[in-house]
Amino acid sequence: MKHVIRHLFMLPRGVRLRMVTAFALMAVIPLLAGVYVVTSHVTRSHDIYAVLCILLLVCIFLACVGFVVMRSTVWGVVDIARTMDELLGSEQSASRNINARELDRVERLVLYMDDQVRTARRKLDQYRAMMRQQSLRFRLPPLVPASLLRQRVEDVTREAERNHYPVGFFSWRNSLVTPEEAADDTRVPQWLYEMLKRVNCVPDAICRADAGYWVGWVTRRNPQQVKTIAEAMQQALPPPHNSQVLIGAWSHPTDAVTVRQLLDSFEHRGVR
C-alpha cells in the first residue's frame, strides 16, 4: 500500500486529481448510491424494479464518465510532453509562478519513466537476440537424396559401431499427403519443420524416402533419449497432423535388427 501511495504522489497534481475523480465516479459514488437506495427507498417503495433500473442506469453512466476520465489520466502520463505544456503554460505566461513541488514531481516521474523505458528496451533487445540465436541455431540439414539413403544409413551405423556411440533413427509417415507435398521432394513439409522446431531437435540428416514418408537420424543419443524425443515429437505435432502422422523411433545398436528391417523397407514405405 505504501508503494502504491508513493507512486500516486509521484504524478503531477492534475493527473492525480483526475485519477481520484475517476475512481470516485467508477466505484465510490455508485456504491454509496446503491447503499442509499437499498436502505432508504426500496423497503418503502412499491415500484422496486423501477428504482433499481434507474439506479443501474445512473451507475452505468457514472462508470462511463469515470472511464473517460481514467483514459485521459492514462494519456496524461503517457503523453508527458502535453502534461508539461499544461503545467508550464504558454511562452507568454512562462514568467508566472509555478509550484516547485509540482516541477519536482514531474522531474521524478520523467526519470522514473526513462528508467522503465530503458529496462523494457533492454529486455526487448535480449528477447530479440535470444529468438535470433534460436532461429540461427535451428536449421535443418540439407536433404539426403532418396537414392543415397540406404548407403548413408549404412555408413552412419558402421561409423557408430566403430566409434562405439549410439544413433537414433526416426521415421515420420503422413497418412494424408497433399498434392503439393507429393510433388515437391526438395522441401521439408511445414508440419515436420514445426514439429522439429518445437522439440528443438535438429537431425544430422533427413530424407524423403517416399511421398509423405520421411526418415532422419541423430547421433550420440541413447535409447532413453530416443524414446523421450519420439514422445515429445508426438506431442509437438500440430493439428490435424497429430492424428495423421505415425512416428517410429529406433536406437542403434540396441535395435540393430529393427534398423536392418528399416533399411529393407524403404522401397515399400513400411516401418516394420
KOLLUM-964665 format. One record per atom (N, C-alpha, C): residue number from 1; x, y negated, z. Coordinates in steps of 0.2 Angstrom, whole numbers, always signed. Each point is the difference from the previous one (the first is absolute). Layout:
N
ATOM,num,X,Y,Z
ATOM,NUM,X,Y,Z;
...
***
This chain:
272
ATOM,num,X,Y,Z
ATOM,1,+4,+6,+0;
ATOM,1,-4,-6,+0;
ATOM,1,+4,-6,+0;
ATOM,2,+6,+0,+4;
ATOM,2,+4,-6,+0;
ATOM,2,+3,-1,-7;
ATOM,3,+2,+6,-3;
ATOM,3,+3,-1,-7;
ATOM,3,-5,-3,-5;
ATOM,4,-6,+2,+1;
ATOM,4,-6,-3,-5;
ATOM,4,+0,-8,+2;
ATOM,5,-1,-2,+6;
ATOM,5,-1,-7,+2;
ATOM,5,+6,-4,-2;
ATOM,6,+6,+3,+0;
ATOM,6,+6,-4,-2;
ATOM,6,+0,-1,-8;
ATOM,7,-2,+5,-3;
ATOM,7,+0,-1,-8;
ATOM,7,-6,-5,-1;
ATOM,8,-5,+0,+4;
ATOM,8,-6,-4,-2;
ATOM,8,+3,-8,+1;
ATOM,9,+3,-1,+5;
ATOM,9,+3,-7,+2;
ATOM,9,+5,-2,-5;
ATOM,10,+3,+5,-4;
ATOM,10,+5,-2,-5;
ATOM,10,-3,-3,-6;
ATOM,11,-6,+1,-1;
ATOM,11,-4,-3,-6;
ATOM,11,-1,-7,+1;
ATOM,12,+0,-4,-5;
ATOM,12,-2,-7,+1;
ATOM,12,-7,-1,+3;
ATOM,13,-1,-6,+2;
ATOM,13,-7,-1,+4;
ATOM,13,-6,+1,-4;
ATOM,14,+0,-3,-6;
ATOM,14,-5,+1,-5;
ATOM,14,-2,+7,-1;
ATOM,15,+5,+4,-2;
ATOM,15,-1,+7,-1;
ATOM,15,-2,+4,+6;
ATOM,16,+2,-2,+6;
ATOM,16,-2,+3,+6;
ATOM,16,-7,-1,+1;
ATOM,17,-2,-6,-1;
ATOM,17,-7,-2,+2;
ATOM,17,-5,+4,-5;
ATOM,18,+2,+0,-6;
ATOM,18,-4,+4,-5;
ATOM,18,-1,+7,+2;
ATOM,19,+6,+3,+2;
ATOM,19,+0,+7,+2;
ATOM,19,-5,+1,+6;
ATOM,20,+0,-4,+5;
ATOM,20,-4,+0,+6;
ATOM,20,-7,-1,-2;
ATOM,21,-2,-5,-5;
ATOM,21,-6,-1,-2;
ATOM,21,-3,+6,-4;
ATOM,22,+4,+3,-4;
ATOM,22,-2,+6,-4;
ATOM,22,-2,+6,+5;
ATOM,23,+4,+1,+5;
ATOM,23,-1,+5,+5;
ATOM,23,-7,-1,+4;
ATOM,24,-1,-7,+1;
ATOM,24,-6,-1,+4;
ATOM,24,-6,+1,-5;
ATOM,25,+0,-2,-6;
ATOM,25,-5,+1,-5;
ATOM,25,-2,+7,-1;
ATOM,26,+5,+4,-1;
ATOM,26,+0,+7,-2;
ATOM,26,-2,+5,+6;
ATOM,27,+2,-2,+6;
ATOM,27,-1,+5,+6;
ATOM,27,-4,-3,+6;
ATOM,28,+3,-6,+2;
ATOM,28,-3,-3,+7;
ATOM,28,-7,-2,-1;
ATOM,29,-1,-5,-5;
ATOM,29,-7,-3,+0;
ATOM,29,-5,+6,-2;
ATOM,30,+1,+4,-5;
ATOM,30,-5,+5,-1;
ATOM,30,-1,+5,+6;
ATOM,31,+5,+1,+4;
ATOM,31,-1,+4,+6;
ATOM,31,-4,-3,+5;
ATOM,32,+1,-7,+1;
ATOM,32,-3,-3,+5;
ATOM,32,-8,-1,-2;
ATOM,33,-1,-1,-7;
ATOM,33,-7,-1,-2;
ATOM,33,-4,+6,+1;
ATOM,34,+4,+6,-2;
ATOM,34,-4,+6,+1;
ATOM,34,-2,+2,+8;
ATOM,35,+5,-2,+4;
ATOM,35,-1,+1,+7;
ATOM,35,-6,-5,+2;
ATOM,36,+0,-6,-2;
ATOM,36,-5,-5,+2;
ATOM,36,-7,+3,-3;
ATOM,37,+0,+2,-6;
ATOM,37,-7,+2,-2;
ATOM,37,-2,+6,+3;
ATOM,38,+4,+5,+1;
ATOM,38,-2,+6,+3;
ATOM,38,-3,-1,+8;
ATOM,39,+4,-4,+3;
ATOM,39,-2,-1,+7;
ATOM,39,-6,-5,+2;
ATOM,40,-1,-5,-5;
ATOM,40,-5,-5,+1;
ATOM,40,-6,+1,-4;
ATOM,41,+0,+2,-6;
ATOM,41,-5,+0,-5;
ATOM,41,-3,+6,-2;
ATOM,42,+4,+5,+0;
ATOM,42,-3,+7,-3;
ATOM,42,-5,+3,+5;
ATOM,43,+1,-1,+6;
ATOM,43,-5,+3,+5;
ATOM,43,-6,-3,+0;
ATOM,44,+0,-7,-2;
ATOM,44,-6,-4,+1;
ATOM,44,-4,-1,-7;
ATOM,45,+4,+2,-6;
ATOM,45,-3,-1,-6;
ATOM,45,-4,+6,-3;
ATOM,46,-5,-2,-3;
ATOM,46,-4,+6,-3;
ATOM,46,+3,+2,-7;
ATOM,47,+3,-5,-3;
ATOM,47,+3,+2,-7;
ATOM,47,+8,+1,+1;
ATOM,48,+2,+5,+3;
ATOM,48,+7,+2,+1;
ATOM,48,+4,+0,-6;
ATOM,49,-3,+4,-5;
ATOM,49,+4,+1,-7;
ATOM,49,+1,-7,-3;
ATOM,50,-4,-4,+0;
ATOM,50,+1,-7,-3;
ATOM,50,+6,-3,+3;
ATOM,51,+0,+0,+7;
ATOM,51,+5,-4,+3;
ATOM,51,+7,+4,-1;
ATOM,52,+0,+6,+0;
ATOM,52,+6,+4,-2;
ATOM,52,+3,-1,-7;
ATOM,53,-5,-1,-4;
ATOM,53,+2,-1,-7;
ATOM,53,+3,-7,-1;
ATOM,54,-3,-5,+3;
ATOM,54,+3,-7,+0;
ATOM,54,+7,+0,+3;
ATOM,55,+0,+4,+6;
ATOM,55,+7,+0,+3;
ATOM,55,+5,+3,-4;
ATOM,56,-2,+6,-4;
ATOM,56,+5,+3,-4;
ATOM,56,+2,-5,-6;
ATOM,57,-5,-3,-3;
ATOM,57,+2,-5,-5;
ATOM,57,+5,-5,+2;
ATOM,58,-2,-3,+6;
ATOM,58,+5,-5,+3;
ATOM,58,+7,+3,+1;
ATOM,59,+0,+6,+3;
ATOM,59,+7,+3,+1;
ATOM,59,+4,+1,-6;
ATOM,60,-4,+2,-6;
ATOM,60,+3,+1,-6;
ATOM,60,+3,-7,-3;
ATOM,61,-4,-5,+1;
ATOM,61,+2,-6,-3;
ATOM,61,+6,-3,+4;
ATOM,62,+0,+1,+7;
ATOM,62,+6,-2,+4;
ATOM,62,+6,+4,-2;
ATOM,63,-1,+6,-1;
ATOM,63,+6,+4,-2;
ATOM,63,+3,-2,-7;
ATOM,64,-5,-1,-4;
ATOM,64,+3,-3,-7;
ATOM,64,+4,-6,+1;
ATOM,65,-3,-5,+4;
ATOM,65,+3,-6,+1;
ATOM,65,+7,+1,+3;
ATOM,66,+0,+4,+5;
ATOM,66,+6,+2,+3;
ATOM,66,+5,+3,-4;
ATOM,67,-2,+4,-5;
ATOM,67,+4,+3,-5;
ATOM,67,+4,-5,-4;
ATOM,68,-4,-5,-2;
ATOM,68,+2,-5,-4;
ATOM,68,+6,-4,+3;
ATOM,69,-2,-2,+7;
ATOM,69,+5,-3,+4;
ATOM,69,+6,+4,+1;
ATOM,70,+0,+6,+1;
ATOM,70,+5,+5,+1;
ATOM,70,+5,+0,-6;
ATOM,71,-4,+0,-6;
ATOM,71,+4,+0,-6;
ATOM,71,+4,-6,-1;
ATOM,72,-3,-6,+1;
ATOM,72,+4,-6,+0;
ATOM,72,+6,+0,+5;
ATOM,73,-1,+3,+6;
ATOM,73,+5,+1,+5;
ATOM,73,+6,+4,-3;
ATOM,74,-2,+6,-3;
ATOM,74,+5,+4,-3;
ATOM,74,+4,-4,-5;
ATOM,75,-3,-3,-4;
ATOM,75,+3,-4,-6;
ATOM,75,+4,-6,+3;
ATOM,76,-2,-2,+6;
ATOM,76,+4,-6,+3;
ATOM,76,+6,+3,+2;
ATOM,77,+1,+6,+2;
ATOM,77,+6,+3,+2;
ATOM,77,+5,+2,-6;
ATOM,78,-4,+3,-5;
ATOM,78,+4,+2,-6;
ATOM,78,+2,-6,-4;
ATOM,79,-4,-4,-1;
ATOM,79,+2,-6,-4;
ATOM,79,+2,-6,+5;
ATOM,80,+6,+2,+3;
ATOM,80,+3,-5,+5;
ATOM,80,+1,-7,-3;
ATOM,81,+2,+0,-6;
ATOM,81,+1,-7,-3;
ATOM,81,-6,-4,+0;
ATOM,82,-6,+2,-1;
ATOM,82,-6,-4,+0;
ATOM,82,-1,-2,+7;
ATOM,83,+1,+5,+5;
ATOM,83,-1,-2,+7;
ATOM,83,+5,-5,+2;
ATOM,84,+6,+0,-2;
ATOM,84,+5,-6,+1;
ATOM,84,-3,-6,-3;
ATOM,85,-3,+0,-6;
ATOM,85,-2,-6,-3;
ATOM,85,-6,-3,+4;
ATOM,86,-4,+4,+3;
ATOM,86,-6,-2,+4;
ATOM,86,+3,-3,+7;
ATOM,87,+5,+3,+2;
ATOM,87,+3,-2,+7;
ATOM,87,+4,-7,-1;
ATOM,88,+4,+0,-5;
ATOM,88,+4,-6,-1;
ATOM,88,-4,-6,-3;
ATOM,89,-5,+2,-4;
ATOM,89,-4,-6,-4;
ATOM,89,+4,-2,-6;
ATOM,90,-3,-5,-3;
ATOM,90,+3,-2,-7;
ATOM,90,+6,-4,+2;
ATOM,91,+4,-2,-6;
ATOM,91,+6,-4,+1;
ATOM,91,-2,-7,+3;
ATOM,92,-6,-3,-2;
ATOM,92,-1,-7,+3;
ATOM,92,-1,+1,+8;
ATOM,93,-3,+5,+2;
ATOM,93,-1,+1,+7;
ATOM,93,+6,+4,+4;
ATOM,94,+5,+0,-3;
ATOM,94,+6,+4,+3;
ATOM,94,+3,-3,+6;
ATOM,95,-1,-7,+0;
ATOM,95,+3,-3,+6;
ATOM,95,-5,+0,+6;
ATOM,96,-6,+4,+0;
ATOM,96,-4,+0,+6;
ATOM,96,+3,+5,+4;
ATOM,97,-2,-1,+7;
ATOM,97,+3,+5,+5;
ATOM,97,-3,+7,+0;
ATOM,98,+5,+5,-1;
ATOM,98,-2,+7,+0;
ATOM,98,+2,+3,+6;
ATOM,99,-4,+4,+3;
ATOM,99,+1,+4,+6;
ATOM,99,+6,+4,-1;
ATOM,100,+5,-1,+4;
ATOM,100,+7,+4,-1;
ATOM,100,-1,+7,+2;
ATOM,101,-5,+2,+4;
ATOM,101,-1,+7,+2;
ATOM,101,-3,+4,-6;
ATOM,102,-5,-4,-4;
ATOM,102,-2,+4,-6;
ATOM,102,+5,+1,-5;
ATOM,103,+5,-5,-1;
ATOM,103,+5,+1,-4;
ATOM,103,+5,+6,+2;
ATOM,104,+1,+1,+7;
ATOM,104,+4,+5,+2;
ATOM,104,-4,+7,-1;
ATOM,105,-7,+0,+1;
ATOM,105,-3,+6,-1;
ATOM,105,+0,+2,-8;
ATOM,106,+0,-5,-4;
ATOM,106,+0,+2,-7;
ATOM,106,+7,+2,-2;
ATOM,107,+5,-3,+3;
ATOM,107,+7,+2,-2;
ATOM,107,+1,+7,+3;
ATOM,108,-2,+2,+6;
ATOM,108,+1,+7,+2;
ATOM,108,-4,+5,-4;
ATOM,109,-6,-2,-2;
ATOM,109,-4,+4,-5;
ATOM,109,+3,+1,-6;
ATOM,110,+3,-5,-3;
ATOM,110,+4,+1,-7;
ATOM,110,+6,+5,+1;
ATOM,111,+4,-1,+6;
ATOM,111,+5,+4,+1;
ATOM,111,-2,+7,+1;
ATOM,112,-5,+1,+4;
ATOM,112,-3,+7,+1;
ATOM,112,-2,+3,-7;
ATOM,113,-4,-4,-4;
ATOM,113,-2,+3,-6;
ATOM,113,+6,+1,-5;
ATOM,114,+5,-4,+0;
ATOM,114,+6,+1,-4;
ATOM,114,+4,+7,+2;
ATOM,115,+0,+1,+7;
ATOM,115,+3,+6,+2;
ATOM,115,-4,+6,-2;
ATOM,116,-7,+0,+1;
ATOM,116,-4,+5,-2;
ATOM,116,+1,+2,-8;
ATOM,117,+0,-6,-4;
ATOM,117,+1,+1,-7;
ATOM,117,+6,+4,-2;
ATOM,118,+6,-3,+4;
ATOM,118,+6,+4,-2;
ATOM,118,+0,+7,+2;
ATOM,119,-3,+2,+6;
ATOM,119,-1,+7,+2;
ATOM,119,-4,+4,-5;
ATOM,120,-6,-3,-2;
ATOM,120,-4,+4,-5;
ATOM,120,+4,+0,-7;
ATOM,121,+4,-5,-2;
ATOM,121,+3,+1,-6;
ATOM,121,+6,+5,+0;
ATOM,122,+3,+0,+6;
ATOM,122,+5,+5,+1;
ATOM,122,-2,+7,+0;
ATOM,123,-6,+1,+3;
ATOM,123,-3,+7,+0;
ATOM,123,-3,+2,-7;
ATOM,124,-2,-5,-3;
ATOM,124,-2,+1,-7;
ATOM,124,+5,+2,-5;
ATOM,125,+6,-3,+1;
ATOM,125,+6,+1,-4;
ATOM,125,+3,+7,+2;
ATOM,126,-1,+2,+7;
ATOM,126,+3,+7,+2;
ATOM,126,-5,+5,-3;
ATOM,127,-6,-1,+0;
ATOM,127,-5,+5,-3;
ATOM,127,+1,+1,-8;
ATOM,128,+1,-6,-3;
ATOM,128,+1,+0,-7;
ATOM,128,+7,+4,-2;
ATOM,129,+5,-1,+4;
ATOM,129,+6,+3,-1;
ATOM,129,+0,+8,+2;
ATOM,130,-4,+1,+5;
ATOM,130,-1,+7,+1;
ATOM,130,-4,+4,-5;
ATOM,131,-5,-3,-3;
ATOM,131,-4,+3,-5;
ATOM,131,+4,+0,-7;
ATOM,132,+4,-5,-1;
ATOM,132,+5,+0,-6;
ATOM,132,+5,+6,+1;
ATOM,133,+2,+1,+6;
ATOM,133,+5,+5,+1;
ATOM,133,-3,+7,-1;
ATOM,134,-6,+1,+3;
ATOM,134,-4,+6,-1;
ATOM,134,-1,+1,-7;
ATOM,135,-2,-5,-4;
ATOM,135,-2,+1,-7;
ATOM,135,+6,+2,-4;
ATOM,136,+6,-3,+2;
ATOM,136,+6,+2,-4;
ATOM,136,+3,+7,+2;
ATOM,137,-2,+2,+7;
ATOM,137,+2,+6,+2;
ATOM,137,-4,+6,-3;
ATOM,138,-6,-1,-1;
ATOM,138,-5,+5,-3;
ATOM,138,+0,-1,-8;
ATOM,139,+4,+4,-3;
ATOM,139,+0,+0,-7;
ATOM,139,+1,+7,-2;
ATOM,140,-5,+3,-4;
ATOM,140,+0,+7,-2;
ATOM,140,+6,+1,-5;
ATOM,141,+3,+6,+0;
ATOM,141,+5,+1,-5;
ATOM,141,-2,+1,-7;
ATOM,142,+4,+0,-5;
ATOM,142,-2,+1,-6;
ATOM,142,-3,+7,-1;
ATOM,143,-5,+1,-4;
ATOM,143,-3,+6,-1;
ATOM,143,+4,+5,-4;
ATOM,144,+0,+6,+3;
ATOM,144,+3,+6,-3;
ATOM,144,-4,+3,-6;
ATOM,145,+3,+0,-6;
ATOM,145,-4,+3,-6;
ATOM,145,-2,+7,+2;
ATOM,146,-6,+2,-2;
ATOM,146,-3,+7,+1;
ATOM,146,+4,+5,-2;
ATOM,147,+4,-1,-6;
ATOM,147,+4,+5,-3;
ATOM,147,+6,+2,+5;
ATOM,148,+2,-5,+4;
ATOM,148,+6,+1,+4;
ATOM,148,-2,+2,+7;
ATOM,149,-6,+0,+2;
ATOM,149,-2,+1,+7;
ATOM,149,+2,+7,+3;
ATOM,150,+0,+5,-4;
ATOM,150,+2,+7,+3;
ATOM,150,+8,-1,+1;
ATOM,151,+4,-2,-4;
ATOM,151,+7,-1,+0;
ATOM,151,+2,-4,+6;
ATOM,152,-4,-6,+1;
ATOM,152,+1,-5,+6;
ATOM,152,-1,+4,+6;
ATOM,153,-6,+3,+1;
ATOM,153,-1,+4,+6;
ATOM,153,+5,+5,+2;
ATOM,154,+2,+4,-5;
ATOM,154,+5,+5,+1;
ATOM,154,+6,-3,+2;
ATOM,155,+2,-6,-3;
ATOM,155,+6,-3,+2;
ATOM,155,+0,-3,+8;
ATOM,156,-6,-3,+1;
ATOM,156,-1,-2,+7;
ATOM,156,+1,+5,+5;
ATOM,157,-4,+6,-1;
ATOM,157,+0,+6,+5;
ATOM,157,+7,+2,+0;
ATOM,158,+4,+1,-5;
ATOM,158,+7,+3,+0;
ATOM,158,+4,-5,+4;
ATOM,159,+0,-7,-1;
ATOM,159,+4,-5,+4;
ATOM,159,-2,+1,+7;
ATOM,160,-6,+1,+2;
ATOM,160,-2,+0,+7;
ATOM,160,+2,+6,+3;
ATOM,161,+0,+6,-3;
ATOM,161,+3,+6,+2;
ATOM,161,+8,-1,+1;
ATOM,162,+3,-3,-4;
ATOM,162,+7,-1,+0;
ATOM,162,+2,-4,+6;
ATOM,163,-3,-5,+1;
ATOM,163,+1,-5,+5;
ATOM,163,-4,+1,+7;
ATOM,164,-4,+5,+0;
ATOM,164,-4,+2,+6;
ATOM,164,-4,-6,+3;
ATOM,165,-4,-2,-4;
ATOM,165,-5,-5,+2;
ATOM,165,-7,+2,-3;
ATOM,166,-6,-2,+3;
ATOM,166,-6,+2,-3;
ATOM,166,-3,-5,-5;
ATOM,167,-5,+2,-4;
ATOM,167,-3,-4,-5;
ATOM,167,-7,+1,+1;
ATOM,168,-4,-5,+0;
ATOM,168,-7,+0,+0;
ATOM,168,-3,-1,-7;
ATOM,169,-4,+5,-2;
ATOM,169,-4,-1,-7;
ATOM,169,-7,-2,+1;
ATOM,170,-3,-4,-4;
ATOM,170,-7,-2,+1;
ATOM,170,-3,+1,-7;
ATOM,171,-6,+1,+0;
ATOM,171,-4,+0,-7;
ATOM,171,-7,-3,+2;
ATOM,172,-2,-4,-5;
ATOM,172,-6,-3,+0;
ATOM,172,-4,+1,-6;
ATOM,173,-6,+3,+1;
ATOM,173,-4,+2,-6;
ATOM,173,-7,-3,+1;
ATOM,174,-1,-4,-5;
ATOM,174,-7,-4,+0;
ATOM,174,-5,+4,-4;
ATOM,175,-6,+1,+3;
ATOM,175,-5,+4,-4;
ATOM,175,-3,-4,-5;
ATOM,176,+0,-6,+1;
ATOM,176,-4,-5,-5;
ATOM,176,+5,-5,-3;
ATOM,177,+2,+1,-6;
ATOM,177,+5,-4,-3;
ATOM,177,-3,-5,-5;
ATOM,178,+1,-6,+0;
ATOM,178,-3,-5,-5;
ATOM,178,+4,+1,-6;
ATOM,179,-4,-2,-6;
ATOM,179,+4,+0,-6;
ATOM,179,+6,-4,-1;
ATOM,180,+0,-6,+4;
ATOM,180,+6,-4,+0;
ATOM,180,+6,+4,+3;
ATOM,181,-1,+3,+6;
ATOM,181,+5,+4,+3;
ATOM,181,+2,+6,-4;
ATOM,182,-4,+3,-3;
ATOM,182,+2,+6,-4;
ATOM,182,+4,-2,-6;
ATOM,183,-1,-6,-3;
ATOM,183,+3,-2,-6;
ATOM,183,+7,-3,+2;
ATOM,184,+1,-3,+6;
ATOM,184,+6,-3,+1;
ATOM,184,+4,+4,+5;
ATOM,185,+6,+3,-3;
ATOM,185,+4,+4,+5;
ATOM,185,+7,-4,+2;
ATOM,186,+0,-6,-1;
ATOM,186,+6,-4,+2;
ATOM,186,-1,-4,+6;
ATOM,187,-6,+0,+3;
ATOM,187,-2,-4,+6;
ATOM,187,-3,+4,+5;
ATOM,188,+2,-1,+6;
ATOM,188,-3,+3,+6;
ATOM,188,-7,-3,+1;
ATOM,189,-5,+4,+1;
ATOM,189,-7,-3,+1;
ATOM,189,+0,-4,+6;
ATOM,190,-5,-4,+1;
ATOM,190,-1,-5,+5;
ATOM,190,-1,+3,+7;
ATOM,191,-4,+6,+0;
ATOM,191,-2,+3,+6;
ATOM,191,+6,+3,+3;
ATOM,192,+5,+3,-4;
ATOM,192,+6,+3,+2;
ATOM,192,+5,-5,+3;
ATOM,193,+0,-5,-4;
ATOM,193,+5,-6,+3;
ATOM,193,-3,-3,+6;
ATOM,194,-6,-1,+1;
ATOM,194,-3,-3,+6;
ATOM,194,+1,+5,+6;
ATOM,195,-1,+7,-1;
ATOM,195,+1,+5,+5;
ATOM,195,+7,+0,+2;
ATOM,196,+5,+0,-4;
ATOM,196,+7,+0,+2;
ATOM,196,+2,-6,+3;
ATOM,197,-3,-6,-2;
ATOM,197,+2,-6,+4;
ATOM,197,-3,+0,+7;
ATOM,198,-6,+2,+1;
ATOM,198,-3,+0,+6;
ATOM,198,+4,+5,+5;
ATOM,199,+2,+6,-3;
ATOM,199,+4,+4,+4;
ATOM,199,+8,-2,+1;
ATOM,200,+2,-5,-4;
ATOM,200,+7,-2,+0;
ATOM,200,+4,+5,-2;
ATOM,201,-1,+5,-5;
ATOM,201,+4,+5,-2;
ATOM,201,+2,-1,-7;
ATOM,202,+6,-1,-1;
ATOM,202,+3,-1,-7;
ATOM,202,+3,+7,-2;
ATOM,203,-3,+4,-5;
ATOM,203,+3,+6,-2;
ATOM,203,+7,-1,-3;
ATOM,204,+4,+5,+0;
ATOM,204,+6,+0,-4;
ATOM,204,-1,+0,-7;
ATOM,205,-5,+3,-2;
ATOM,205,-2,+1,-7;
ATOM,205,-7,+2,+0;
ATOM,206,-4,-2,-6;
ATOM,206,-7,+1,-1;
ATOM,206,-1,+2,-7;
ATOM,207,-4,+4,-2;
ATOM,207,-2,+3,-6;
ATOM,207,-7,+1,-1;
ATOM,208,-2,-1,-6;
ATOM,208,-7,+2,-2;
ATOM,208,+1,+7,-4;
ATOM,209,-2,+5,+3;
ATOM,209,+0,+7,-3;
ATOM,209,-6,+0,-5;
ATOM,210,-5,-3,+1;
ATOM,210,-6,+1,-4;
ATOM,210,-5,-6,+1;
ATOM,211,-5,-1,-3;
ATOM,211,-4,-6,+1;
ATOM,211,-4,+2,+7;
ATOM,212,+1,-5,+4;
ATOM,212,-3,+0,+7;
ATOM,212,+4,+5,+5;
ATOM,213,+6,+2,-2;
ATOM,213,+4,+5,+4;
ATOM,213,+7,-3,+0;
ATOM,214,+2,-2,+6;
ATOM,214,+6,-4,+2;
ATOM,214,+4,+4,+5;
ATOM,215,+7,+0,-1;
ATOM,215,+4,+4,+4;
ATOM,215,+6,-5,+2;
ATOM,216,+2,+1,+7;
ATOM,216,+5,-5,+2;
ATOM,216,+4,+4,+6;
ATOM,217,+6,-2,+2;
ATOM,217,+4,+3,+5;
ATOM,217,+4,-6,+4;
ATOM,218,+1,+2,+6;
ATOM,218,+4,-4,+5;
ATOM,218,+5,+4,+3;
ATOM,219,+6,-2,+0;
ATOM,219,+6,+4,+3;
ATOM,219,+0,-2,+7;
ATOM,220,+3,+5,+4;
ATOM,220,+2,-1,+7;
ATOM,220,-6,-1,+4;
ATOM,221,-5,+4,-1;
ATOM,221,-6,+0,+4;
ATOM,221,-2,+7,+2;
ATOM,222,+0,+1,+7;
ATOM,222,-1,+7,+2;
ATOM,222,-7,+2,+0;
ATOM,223,-2,+6,+1;
ATOM,223,-7,+2,-1;
ATOM,223,-5,-4,+4;
ATOM,224,+1,-2,+6;
ATOM,224,-4,-4,+4;
ATOM,224,-1,-7,-3;
ATOM,225,+5,-3,-2;
ATOM,225,-1,-6,-4;
ATOM,225,-4,+0,-6;
ATOM,226,+1,+6,-4;
ATOM,226,-4,+1,-6;
ATOM,226,-7,+0,+2;
ATOM,227,-2,+4,+5;
ATOM,227,-7,+1,+2;
ATOM,227,-3,-6,+2;
ATOM,228,+4,-4,+4;
ATOM,228,-3,-7,+2;
ATOM,228,-1,-5,-6;
ATOM,229,+5,+0,-4;
ATOM,229,-1,-4,-6;
ATOM,229,-6,+2,-4;
ATOM,230,-1,+6,-1;
ATOM,230,-6,+3,-4;
ATOM,230,-6,-2,+3;
ATOM,231,-1,+0,+7;
ATOM,231,-6,-1,+3;
ATOM,231,-1,-8,+0;
ATOM,232,+5,-4,+0;
ATOM,232,+0,-7,+0;
ATOM,232,-2,-2,-7;
ATOM,233,+2,+4,-5;
ATOM,233,-2,-2,-7;
ATOM,233,-8,+2,-1;
ATOM,234,-2,+5,+3;
ATOM,234,-7,+2,-1;
ATOM,234,-4,-6,+3;
ATOM,235,+2,-3,+6;
ATOM,235,-4,-5,+3;
ATOM,235,+1,-7,-4;
ATOM,236,+5,+0,-3;
ATOM,236,+2,-7,-4;
ATOM,236,-3,+0,-6;
ATOM,237,-3,+5,-3;
ATOM,237,-3,+0,-7;
ATOM,237,-6,-5,+0;
ATOM,238,+0,-5,-4;
ATOM,238,-6,-4,-1;
ATOM,238,-6,+3,-3;
ATOM,239,-6,-2,+3;
ATOM,239,-6,+3,-3;
ATOM,239,-1,-2,-7;
ATOM,240,-3,+4,-5;
ATOM,240,-3,+6,+2;
ATOM,240,+5,+6,-1;
ATOM,241,+6,-2,-1;
ATOM,241,+5,+6,-1;
ATOM,241,+2,+4,+6;
ATOM,242,-2,-2,+6;
ATOM,242,+1,+4,+6;
ATOM,242,-4,+6,-1;
ATOM,243,-5,+1,-4;
ATOM,243,-4,+6,+0;
ATOM,243,+1,+3,-7;
ATOM,244,+5,-2,-4;
ATOM,244,+1,+2,-7;
ATOM,244,+7,+3,-1;
ATOM,245,+5,-2,+5;
ATOM,245,+7,+2,-1;
ATOM,245,+2,+5,+5;
ATOM,246,+3,+5,-3;
ATOM,246,+2,+6,+4;
ATOM,246,+8,-1,+1;
ATOM,247,+2,+0,+6;
ATOM,247,+7,-1,+1;
ATOM,247,+3,+6,+3;
ATOM,248,+6,+2,-3;
ATOM,248,+4,+6,+2;
ATOM,248,+7,-2,+2;
ATOM,249,+2,+3,+5;
ATOM,249,+7,-2,+3;
ATOM,249,+4,+7,+2;
ATOM,250,+6,+0,-2;
ATOM,250,+4,+5,+1;
ATOM,250,+7,-2,+3;
ATOM,251,+3,+4,+4;
ATOM,251,+7,-2,+2;
ATOM,251,+5,+5,-2;
ATOM,252,+5,-2,-3;
ATOM,252,+6,+5,-2;
ATOM,252,+6,-1,+4;
ATOM,253,+2,+6,+3;
ATOM,253,+0,+7,-2;
ATOM,253,-6,+3,+4;
ATOM,254,-3,-3,+5;
ATOM,254,-5,+4,+4;
ATOM,254,-5,+3,-5;
ATOM,255,-3,-3,-5;
ATOM,255,-5,+2,-4;
ATOM,255,+3,+2,-7;
ATOM,256,+6,+3,+0;
ATOM,256,+3,+1,-6;
ATOM,256,-4,+4,-5;
ATOM,257,-4,+5,+2;
ATOM,257,-4,+4,-4;
ATOM,257,-5,-4,-4;
ATOM,258,-3,-5,+4;
ATOM,258,-5,-4,-2;
ATOM,258,+3,-5,-5;
ATOM,259,+6,-2,+1;
ATOM,259,+3,-5,-5;
ATOM,259,+1,+4,-7;
ATOM,260,+2,+6,+0;
ATOM,260,+0,+4,-6;
ATOM,260,-6,+1,-3;
ATOM,261,-5,+1,+4;
ATOM,261,-7,+0,-3;
ATOM,261,-2,-6,-3;
ATOM,262,+2,-6,+3;
ATOM,262,-2,-6,-3;
ATOM,262,+4,-1,-6;
ATOM,263,+6,+2,-1;
ATOM,263,+4,-1,-6;
ATOM,263,-4,+4,-6;
ATOM,264,-2,+6,+2;
ATOM,264,-4,+4,-5;
ATOM,264,-7,-2,-2;
ATOM,265,-2,-5,+4;
ATOM,265,-7,-2,-1;
ATOM,265,-1,-7,-3;
ATOM,266,+6,-3,-2;
ATOM,266,-1,-7,-3;
ATOM,266,-4,+0,-7;
ATOM,267,+1,+5,-4;
ATOM,267,-3,+0,-6;
ATOM,267,-8,+2,+1;
ATOM,268,-2,+3,+5;
ATOM,268,-7,+1,+1;
ATOM,268,-3,-4,+5;
ATOM,269,+3,-5,+2;
ATOM,269,-3,-5,+5;
ATOM,269,-3,+3,+6;
ATOM,270,+3,+6,+2;
ATOM,270,-2,+3,+6;
ATOM,270,+5,-1,+6;
ATOM,271,-2,+0,+6;
ATOM,271,+4,-1,+5;
ATOM,271,+3,+6,+4;
ATOM,272,-5,+5,+0;
ATOM,272,+2,+6,+3;
ATOM,272,-4,+5,-4;
***
